[in-house]
Amino acid sequence: MFPKVPDYHKPNKPLIPNGLGVIYVLASATYLFALYYFNQPLASNNVSSALTLAVCVLFGGFMGLLDDWMDLRWRYKAFLPLVASVPLITLAKNLGLRTSITLPLLGSIQFGDYYYFLVIPLIVTVTTNTINQLGGLNGLETICPAIVLVGLMSISGENAILLYVPLIVWLILAFLNFRGKIFVGNSGSFAVGMTIAAFAIISDVKSALIISILPYIFNSSLILLTFFLFRKKANVYFDGEKLSSDHRRSLITLITYYRPMTERQTVLIISLLVAFSTLVAVFAL
């Protein structure tokens, strides 16, 4: 059912089913629609948190499929998530969510109306694209988002119910992805990125989100700065056993620059970095 693509970081480059992130999209949307149908309380003025999150997940999956089919350029992918910010803006205004963000050392920053039309689109765009950019290794694009999801759920109160089924489905996909059995594809990475951004806004845990995704932001900043300054892309080499790099243009190449590592070792180190930033976010706020 799913197209197969080569796994470039395995001996003999075996063909692996790609695009199984659509399973996450369908299961999550079905669950969220069911929550709404079975009298899940409306947020305010007939605006539902479950339906809003479902719309965002579906759009993330659609955007990923579009990228898989058309190989969209980054100039288009960077701004497509702005469309998904519209239902979140509506929800935030109807709920009367805080228009401020509290950060360690900086304190509370009040944005007023700019929060709806500047901050929310910025959170959705940055989160979705940075999560999509940190991938390419088995388990990397699934385990790290799962860590962030668990962290946000732990401090979101009753809103955690929105992610019970999505998290379970994503963990199953992460297990298979880590073992090199499947790839979630862009449909999965964009959908889970959209899930994280939307859930953080709905649950008003934006500060925790920003701290949790700092490794993602660092990775994307390194990639973009290198590309715009030197017109060079990050690339990791596989010698049949370990990964190595002769440059430092991304988080993966930075880690494998000093010492060649296996794919799983690299994924473990980056996952630990994300786990550390998520723990800081959970306990610091």
C-alpha positions as CSV (number, residue, x, y, z in Angstrom):
1,M,0.0,0.0,0.0
2,F,2.8,2.4,0.8
3,P,5.7,3.4,-1.6
4,K,9.1,2.1,-0.6
5,V,12.2,4.2,-0.4
6,P,15.8,3.2,0.3
7,D,17.2,3.4,3.9
8,Y,20.6,5.1,3.1
9,H,22.0,4.5,6.6
10,K,21.7,0.7,6.5
11,P,24.0,-1.8,4.6
12,N,22.7,-2.5,1.1
13,K,20.2,0.3,1.4
14,P,17.0,-1.8,2.0
15,L,13.7,-0.6,0.7
16,I,11.4,0.6,3.6
17,P,7.7,1.6,3.4
18,N,7.3,5.3,3.6
19,G,4.5,7.7,4.5
20,L,2.9,5.7,7.4
21,G,2.4,9.0,9.1
22,V,-1.0,9.0,7.5
23,I,-2.0,6.4,10.0
24,Y,-1.3,8.8,12.8
25,V,-3.3,11.5,11.0
26,L,-6.4,9.3,10.4
27,A,-6.4,7.8,13.9
28,S,-5.9,11.2,15.6
29,A,-8.6,12.9,13.6
30,T,-11.1,10.0,14.2
31,Y,-10.4,10.1,17.9
32,L,-10.8,13.9,18.1
33,F,-14.0,13.8,16.2
34,A,-15.3,11.1,18.5
35,L,-14.4,13.3,21.5
36,Y,-16.5,16.1,20.1
37,Y,-19.4,13.8,19.2
38,F,-19.6,12.1,22.6
39,N,-20.3,15.4,24.3
40,Q,-16.8,16.5,24.9
41,P,-17.4,20.0,26.4
42,L,-17.3,22.9,24.0
43,A,-14.6,25.4,24.8
44,S,-16.6,28.6,24.4
45,N,-19.1,30.0,21.9
46,N,-19.4,26.7,20.1
47,V,-15.6,26.5,19.5
48,S,-14.2,23.1,20.4
49,S,-10.6,22.3,21.3
50,A,-11.0,18.8,19.9
51,L,-12.3,20.0,16.5
52,T,-9.6,22.7,16.3
53,L,-6.8,20.2,17.0
54,A,-8.3,17.8,14.5
55,V,-8.3,20.5,11.8
56,C,-4.7,21.3,12.5
57,V,-3.6,17.6,12.4
58,L,-5.5,17.1,9.1
59,F,-3.9,20.1,7.6
60,G,-0.4,19.0,8.8
61,G,-1.0,15.6,7.2
62,F,-2.2,17.2,3.9
63,M,0.8,19.5,3.8
64,G,3.1,16.5,4.3
65,L,1.4,14.5,1.5
66,L,1.6,17.6,-0.8
67,D,5.4,17.8,-0.1
68,D,5.8,14.0,-0.8
69,W,4.0,14.3,-4.1
70,M,5.3,17.6,-5.3
71,D,8.6,18.0,-3.4
72,L,7.7,21.5,-2.3
73,R,10.5,24.1,-2.0
74,W,11.3,25.4,1.5
75,R,10.0,28.8,0.6
76,Y,6.5,27.4,0.3
77,K,6.7,24.9,3.2
78,A,7.9,27.6,5.5
79,F,4.6,29.6,5.1
80,L,2.0,26.9,4.5
81,P,1.5,26.3,8.3
82,L,0.2,29.9,8.5
83,V,-3.1,28.6,7.2
84,A,-3.5,26.2,10.2
85,S,-3.1,29.2,12.5
86,V,-6.5,30.5,11.6
87,P,-8.6,28.1,13.6
88,L,-6.2,28.5,16.5
89,I,-6.6,32.3,16.5
90,T,-10.4,31.8,16.5
91,L,-10.1,29.4,19.5
92,A,-7.7,31.6,21.4
93,K,-9.9,34.7,21.0
94,N,-13.1,32.8,22.0
95,L,-11.4,31.2,25.0
96,G,-9.8,34.5,26.1
97,L,-6.4,32.8,26.5
98,R,-3.5,34.7,27.9
99,T,-1.9,37.0,25.4
100,S,1.4,36.8,27.3
101,I,4.3,34.4,27.4
102,T,6.4,33.8,30.5
103,L,10.1,32.8,30.1
104,P,12.8,32.2,32.7
105,L,15.0,35.3,33.4
106,L,12.8,37.4,31.0
107,G,9.6,37.2,33.0
108,S,6.2,37.7,31.4
109,I,6.0,39.3,28.0
110,Q,2.6,40.8,27.1
111,F,1.7,40.9,23.4
112,G,-1.9,42.1,23.5
113,D,-3.7,41.7,20.1
114,Y,-0.3,41.0,18.4
115,Y,-0.5,37.6,20.1
116,Y,-3.4,36.5,17.8
117,F,-2.0,37.7,14.5
118,L,1.7,37.5,15.1
119,V,2.7,35.2,17.9
120,I,0.3,32.3,17.1
121,P,1.2,32.1,13.4
122,L,4.9,32.4,14.4
123,I,4.6,29.5,16.9
124,V,2.8,27.3,14.4
125,T,5.3,28.0,11.6
126,V,8.5,27.7,13.6
127,T,7.4,24.5,15.5
128,T,6.1,22.7,12.4
129,N,9.1,23.5,10.2
130,T,11.8,22.9,12.8
131,I,10.4,19.5,13.7
132,N,10.2,18.6,10.1
133,Q,13.9,19.6,9.6
134,L,15.3,17.4,12.3
135,G,15.0,13.9,10.7
136,G,16.6,11.5,8.3
137,L,17.6,8.9,10.9
138,N,15.5,6.0,12.1
139,G,13.6,7.0,15.2
140,L,14.8,10.6,15.2
141,E,11.7,12.2,13.7
142,T,9.4,10.1,15.9
143,I,11.0,9.6,19.3
144,C,11.9,13.3,19.8
145,P,8.4,14.6,19.1
146,A,7.0,11.9,21.4
147,I,9.2,13.2,24.2
148,V,7.9,16.8,23.7
149,L,4.3,15.5,23.6
150,V,4.6,13.7,26.9
151,G,6.2,16.7,28.5
152,L,3.4,19.1,27.4
153,M,0.7,16.6,28.3
154,S,2.1,16.3,31.9
155,I,1.4,20.0,32.5
156,S,-1.8,20.5,30.5
157,G,-4.3,19.4,33.0
158,E,-7.6,18.1,31.6
159,N,-6.6,18.9,28.0
160,A,-4.3,15.9,28.1
161,I,-7.3,13.8,27.0
162,L,-6.9,15.3,23.6
163,L,-3.7,13.4,23.0
164,Y,-4.3,10.0,24.6
165,V,-4.9,8.1,21.4
166,P,-2.6,10.3,19.2
167,L,0.3,9.6,21.5
168,I,-0.3,5.9,21.6
169,V,-0.5,5.6,17.8
170,W,2.6,7.8,17.5
171,L,4.6,5.7,20.0
172,I,3.7,2.5,18.0
173,L,5.0,4.2,14.8
174,A,8.1,5.4,16.7
175,F,8.9,1.9,17.8
176,L,8.7,0.6,14.2
177,N,10.5,3.6,12.9
178,F,13.4,3.2,15.4
179,R,13.8,-0.5,14.3
180,G,14.0,0.6,10.7
181,K,10.7,-1.1,9.7
182,I,8.9,2.1,8.5
183,F,9.3,5.8,7.7
184,V,6.5,8.2,8.8
185,G,7.4,10.6,5.9
186,N,6.6,14.2,5.7
187,S,2.9,13.5,6.3
188,G,3.9,12.2,9.8
189,S,6.5,14.9,10.7
190,F,4.4,17.8,9.6
191,A,1.3,16.4,11.3
192,V,3.0,15.8,14.6
193,G,4.7,19.2,14.4
194,M,1.3,20.8,13.9
195,T,-0.1,18.7,16.8
196,I,2.6,19.9,19.2
197,A,2.2,23.6,18.2
198,A,-1.7,23.5,18.3
199,F,-1.8,21.6,21.6
200,A,0.6,24.0,23.2
201,I,-1.6,27.0,22.2
202,I,-4.9,25.2,23.1
203,S,-3.5,24.2,26.6
204,D,-1.7,27.6,27.1
205,V,1.7,25.9,27.6
206,K,3.5,28.0,25.1
207,S,6.4,28.8,27.3
208,A,7.1,25.1,27.9
209,L,6.9,24.5,24.2
210,I,9.5,27.1,23.4
211,I,12.0,25.6,25.9
212,S,11.2,22.0,24.9
213,I,12.0,22.6,21.2
214,L,15.3,24.5,21.7
215,P,17.3,21.7,20.2
216,Y,15.1,21.9,17.1
217,I,15.5,25.6,16.9
218,F,19.3,25.3,17.2
219,N,19.3,22.6,14.5
220,S,17.2,24.7,12.1
221,S,19.2,27.9,12.8
222,L,22.5,26.1,12.0
223,I,21.1,24.7,8.8
224,L,19.6,28.0,7.6
225,L,22.6,30.1,8.5
226,T,25.0,27.8,6.8
227,F,22.8,27.7,3.7
228,F,22.3,31.4,3.4
229,L,25.8,32.4,4.2
230,F,27.7,29.6,2.3
231,R,25.1,28.0,0.1
232,K,26.0,24.6,1.5
233,K,23.7,21.9,2.8
234,A,24.3,19.5,5.7
235,N,25.2,16.0,4.7
236,V,26.2,12.9,6.8
237,Y,28.2,10.0,5.4
238,F,27.6,6.3,6.1
239,D,30.5,3.9,5.8
240,G,28.5,0.8,6.2
241,E,28.6,0.9,10.0
242,K,28.9,4.4,11.4
243,L,27.9,7.9,10.5
244,S,30.4,10.7,10.1
245,S,30.6,14.2,8.8
246,D,33.4,16.6,7.7
247,H,31.3,19.8,8.5
248,R,29.1,21.2,11.2
249,R,26.0,22.4,9.4
250,S,23.3,20.7,11.5
251,L,22.8,19.0,14.8
252,I,23.4,15.6,13.3
253,T,26.6,16.6,11.5
254,L,27.8,18.5,14.6
255,I,27.5,15.4,16.7
256,T,29.1,13.1,14.2
257,Y,31.9,15.6,13.3
258,Y,34.0,14.9,16.3
259,R,33.5,11.1,16.5
260,P,31.8,8.7,14.0
261,M,28.8,7.1,15.6
262,T,26.2,4.5,14.7
263,E,22.7,5.7,13.7
264,R,21.2,4.6,17.0
265,Q,23.9,6.3,19.1
266,T,23.2,9.6,17.2
267,V,19.5,9.3,17.7
268,L,20.0,8.5,21.4
269,I,22.1,11.6,22.0
270,I,19.7,13.9,20.2
271,S,16.8,12.3,22.0
272,L,18.5,12.9,25.3
273,L,19.0,16.6,24.4
274,V,15.3,16.9,23.7
275,A,14.4,15.1,26.9
276,F,16.7,17.4,28.9
277,S,15.1,20.6,27.4
278,T,11.7,19.2,27.9
279,L,12.4,18.4,31.6
280,V,13.7,21.9,32.1
281,A,10.5,23.2,30.5
282,V,8.3,21.1,32.8
283,F,10.1,21.9,36.0
284,A,11.0,25.5,35.4
285,L,7.6,26.8,34.6
